[in-house]
Amino acid sequence: MTEPTPTPRPVAEMSFEEALRELETIVQKLERGDVPLQESISQYERGDALRAHCDSLLQAAEAKVEKIRRGNDGAAAGTEPLDMD
């Protein structure tokens, strides 16, 4: 008898680092090509949700950095685009 697959943690509850780690694992599995088709589709869908979650968290972090860079009067204090490289 096989053990049931554990229910994955909801993406919305994951930190950026957790989501990125899981996304990297999914990409590796899909690149190896040793996953059955139906599971590949499920993994791809989860990976897309993880990617969107990471993107959302990055955008929120960028907005916080921009807010911090503003002066007390709300005027831009030499703001420039955040270098994501």
C-alpha positions as CSV (number, residue, x, y, z in Angstrom):
1,M,0.0,0.0,0.0
2,T,1.4,3.4,-0.9
3,E,1.3,6.4,1.4
4,P,-1.0,9.2,0.5
5,T,0.7,12.3,-1.0
6,P,0.7,15.1,1.6
7,T,-1.5,18.1,0.7
8,P,0.8,20.9,-0.5
9,R,0.9,24.0,1.6
10,P,-1.3,26.8,0.2
11,V,0.8,29.2,-1.9
12,A,-0.7,32.3,-0.3
13,E,0.7,31.2,3.1
14,M,4.3,30.7,1.8
15,S,7.2,33.1,2.3
16,F,9.1,34.2,-0.8
17,E,11.9,31.9,0.0
18,E,9.6,28.9,0.5
19,A,7.8,29.5,-2.7
20,L,11.0,30.0,-4.7
21,R,12.5,26.8,-3.3
22,E,9.4,24.8,-4.3
23,L,9.3,26.5,-7.7
24,E,12.9,25.5,-8.3
25,T,12.1,21.9,-7.4
26,I,9.1,21.8,-9.8
27,V,11.2,23.2,-12.6
28,Q,13.9,20.5,-12.0
29,K,11.3,17.8,-12.1
30,L,9.7,19.1,-15.3
31,E,13.1,19.5,-17.0
32,R,14.1,15.9,-16.2
33,G,10.9,14.8,-17.9
34,D,10.4,11.8,-15.7
35,V,6.9,12.9,-14.4
36,P,3.7,11.5,-15.9
37,L,1.8,13.8,-18.1
38,Q,-1.1,14.5,-15.7
39,E,1.3,15.2,-12.9
40,S,3.3,17.4,-15.2
41,I,0.2,19.5,-15.8
42,S,-0.5,19.8,-12.1
43,Q,3.1,20.7,-11.3
44,Y,3.1,23.3,-14.0
45,E,-0.1,24.9,-12.6
46,R,1.3,24.9,-9.1
47,G,4.6,26.4,-10.5
48,D,2.7,29.1,-12.2
49,A,0.9,30.0,-9.0
50,L,4.2,30.0,-7.1
51,R,5.7,32.3,-9.8
52,A,2.8,34.7,-9.5
53,H,3.1,34.7,-5.7
54,C,6.8,35.4,-5.8
55,D,6.2,38.2,-8.3
56,S,3.6,39.7,-6.1
57,L,5.9,39.6,-3.0
58,L,8.7,41.2,-5.0
59,Q,6.5,44.0,-6.2
60,A,5.3,44.6,-2.6
61,A,8.9,44.7,-1.4
62,E,9.9,47.1,-4.2
63,A,7.0,49.4,-3.2
64,K,8.2,49.4,0.4
65,V,11.7,50.3,-0.6
66,E,10.4,53.1,-2.7
67,K,8.3,54.4,0.2
68,I,11.3,54.2,2.6
69,R,13.4,56.3,0.1
70,R,10.9,59.1,0.2
71,G,11.5,62.0,2.6
72,N,9.3,62.9,5.6
73,D,7.4,65.4,3.5
74,G,6.5,62.7,0.9
75,A,8.8,64.2,-1.7
76,A,11.1,61.9,-3.6
77,A,14.5,61.9,-2.0
78,G,16.5,61.0,-5.1
79,T,14.5,58.0,-6.1
80,E,15.6,55.8,-8.9
81,P,14.3,52.5,-10.2
82,L,15.2,49.5,-8.0
83,D,17.9,47.5,-9.8
84,M,16.6,43.9,-9.9
85,D,19.8,42.4,-11.3
